């Protein structure tokens, strides 16, 4: 958790960039996938040049003596550069000749979900374990022992079916491994 309130303005500015980061990443992945890497690379170059230009200009105009203003300027430069890069990628996509001949096929939600759901779950589990690791650093030895016992009990009750460790069991084992390292 960020303890410095001066970072709040920067985070609020960066929050506006997040949807555009996703869109730009999709276009870059598309261009990599159709082997037109130069389009992704040129988008990255434009993004970096825009970022440098915007940040440099704003720092010259407003200075860099106030840390809150400086970090806001950096965040604003990142936001503008991502917007420009995304617009550039959209324009490249619109005028790309290879996307006009792509055969269309019906893809069901279930076929997409069957691939994306396990990947998403894996990311959430890793993020949860990292958060747990950060929290465990503040626990006493007694708290760690109690937590270890509770996770072991939960593993016995819910993590094993038909003498096989299920997904819950795998998560419990990961937590127990993490606890043994603390």
N, C-alpha and C positions, 0 to 999 in steps of 0.2 A: 504494500500500500504506500502511496506517495504521501509523505509527511509535509512536503513543502507546498504551501498554498499558492506560491507564485507560479506553479506549473499548471494550475487549473485553466487559465486562459488558453495556454498552448494546447492542452488536451481537448478543450472545446473546439478549437479551430481544426485540429487534426481529425476530430470526429466527423466533420463534414467531408473529409477526403476518403474515408473508408469505402463507401459504395463505389467511388470512382477507381479505387485501387483494385477492387474485384473485377470491374468491367474491363479495365486496362489489362489485367492479368489474363482474362479470358481471350481477349484479342491477341495478346502476345502468344498465348498457348496455341491459338488457331494458326497464327503465322508460322510458328515453329512446326506445327503438325503438317502443314502443307509445304514445308521446306522453303519458305520464303523468309529466312532468318533476317535478311537485311531490313525487312519492315519492322521487326521487333527491335533490332539493334538501333535503327534510326529513331524509333519512338523513345528508347532509353536515352539516346544522345540528346534529343529535343527536350526531354524531361529534365535532364541534368543541366543543360544550358539555360533553360528557363529558370530553374531553381537558383542557379548561380546569379543570373541577371536580376531576378526579383529581390533576392536576399541582399545582394550587394547594393542595389539601388536604394532599397528601404533603409539599410544601415547607414548609407551615406546621408540620406535625407534626415532620418530621425536619430541617428547616433546609436551608440551601444553602451551607454553608461548605466541604464536601468535594466537589471536582469530580467524582470517581468516583460518589459517591452522587447528586449532582444530575443527572448525565447518565443514570444508571440510573432515576431517578424520571421524567425526561422520556420515556425509552423505555417505561417501564411505563405511563405515561399514554397514550402512543400506542397501545400494545398493547390496553389496556382499551377505549379509544375505538373502535378498529377492531372489536373483538369485539362491542361493544354495537351499533355501526352494522350489522354483518353480521347479527346476530340480528334487529334491527329490519327490515332488508331482507327477510329470510326470512319474517318474520311478514307483512309487506306483500304479498309474493308469494303466500303461502298464502291470504290473504283477498282477493286480487285477482280480480275476477269475469272479467276478460278472458282469463286464462290457462286457463279451463275450456273455452273454445270453439275452441281452436287445433286445426286439423286436423293429424293426425299423418301423417307421411310417412316412408318409409324413406330414410335418407340413408346412402350408402356411405362407408366410410372413405376411399376413393380420391377421392371428390368433395370431401370436407372437406380432405384432404391436398393436393389440387391447388391449393387456395387458400392454405392456411396454410403450407405448406412454403416457397414462394418468399418469403413475408413474413418467416418465421422466419429463412431464410437471409440475407435482406437485413439483418436486425437483427444477426445474428452477424457478418456481414462488417463492418458499421459499427463494432461493438464491437471487433472484431479490429483494424481500422484505427486506431481511437482508441488502443487499447493499444499498437500498433506506434508510433504517433506519440509516445506517452509514453516508450517505450523508446528511440526514436531520439534523443531529447533528450540522452541520456547517451553517445551514440556519438561516436567521433572522426571526423575527415574521412576518414581512411584506411578506417575500418570502413564508412562510408557509401558510399564508392566501390566497395568489394568487394561490399557488399550490392546496390548498384545493378546491378553487372555480373551477379551471380548471378540476380537477378530478371529481367533482360533475357534472359539465356540460357534461363531456364525458360520465359519467354514464347515465345521462338522454338521451343523443343522441344515444348511442351505447350499453348500458348495459341492456336494458329492451326490450324484444320482447313479444308481446301478453300478456302483464301484468305479465310476468315472468322474473326474473333476470337470464340472461344467464351467460356464463363463463366470458365474459368481465366484466359484472356487478359484479360478485363475486370478481374479481381482483380489480375493482374499490372500492368496499366496504372494502376489506382488506387494501387497501392503505388509505382510509378515516379513518379506525379504527387506523391504524398506525399513521396517522397525528394527530388524537385526543389525542394520548398518549404522543406526543412530547411537 
